[in-house]
Amino acid sequence: MRIDIDRDSCVGAGQCALAAPDVFTQDDDGFSELLPGSEDGAGDPMVREAVRVCPVGAIAVIQD
């Protein structure tokens, strides 16, 4: 599994970082980014919740 963030779509709502704070953070401009080492979701069950709550659908989980 890997996580893809469409940075062109992200509006910086921060819902991903609230839902899965061990995987997502926000950069200096407020946009979503993955924490180092969490590109595969780091086994966090809340990753799918973060995908669900993103208001613009900027996050996708891709099964490898």
C-alpha positions in Angstrom: 0.0 0.0 0.0 1.1 3.5 -0.7 -0.4 6.9 -0.1 -0.8 9.5 -2.8 -1.5 13.2 -2.0 -2.7 15.3 -4.9 -1.0 18.5 -3.9 -2.8 20.5 -6.6 -6.1 19.6 -5.1 -5.2 19.9 -1.4 -6.8 23.0 0.2 -5.1 22.6 3.6 -8.1 21.7 5.6 -6.0 19.5 7.9 -8.5 16.8 8.4 -6.0 14.1 7.4 -3.6 15.3 10.1 -6.4 15.2 12.6 -7.6 11.7 11.6 -4.2 10.1 11.3 -1.6 12.3 13.1 1.1 9.5 13.0 1.0 9.5 9.2 0.0 13.0 8.0 1.2 16.5 8.9 0.9 19.9 7.3 3.8 21.8 5.6 4.7 25.4 6.3 1.9 26.5 3.9 -0.7 24.3 5.6 -0.9 21.7 2.9 -0.9 18.0 3.6 2.2 15.9 3.5 3.3 12.5 4.8 5.6 12.2 7.8 9.0 10.7 7.0 8.7 6.9 7.0 5.0 6.8 6.6 4.7 6.6 2.8 3.1 3.2 3.2 0.7 4.2 5.9 2.9 2.9 8.7 0.2 0.3 9.4 -2.1 3.0 10.8 -5.7 1.9 10.6 -6.8 5.6 10.5 -5.3 6.2 7.0 -8.5 5.2 5.3 -10.5 7.5 7.6 -8.1 10.3 6.6 -8.9 9.6 2.9 -12.6 9.6 3.7 -12.6 12.9 5.6 -10.6 14.9 3.0 -13.1 17.5 1.8 -11.6 17.6 -1.7 -10.5 13.9 -2.2 -6.9 14.8 -2.4 -5.7 11.6 -0.8 -5.7 8.2 -2.3 -4.6 4.8 -1.0 -3.0 2.7 -3.8 -2.7 -1.0 -3.3 0.6 -2.3 -4.7 
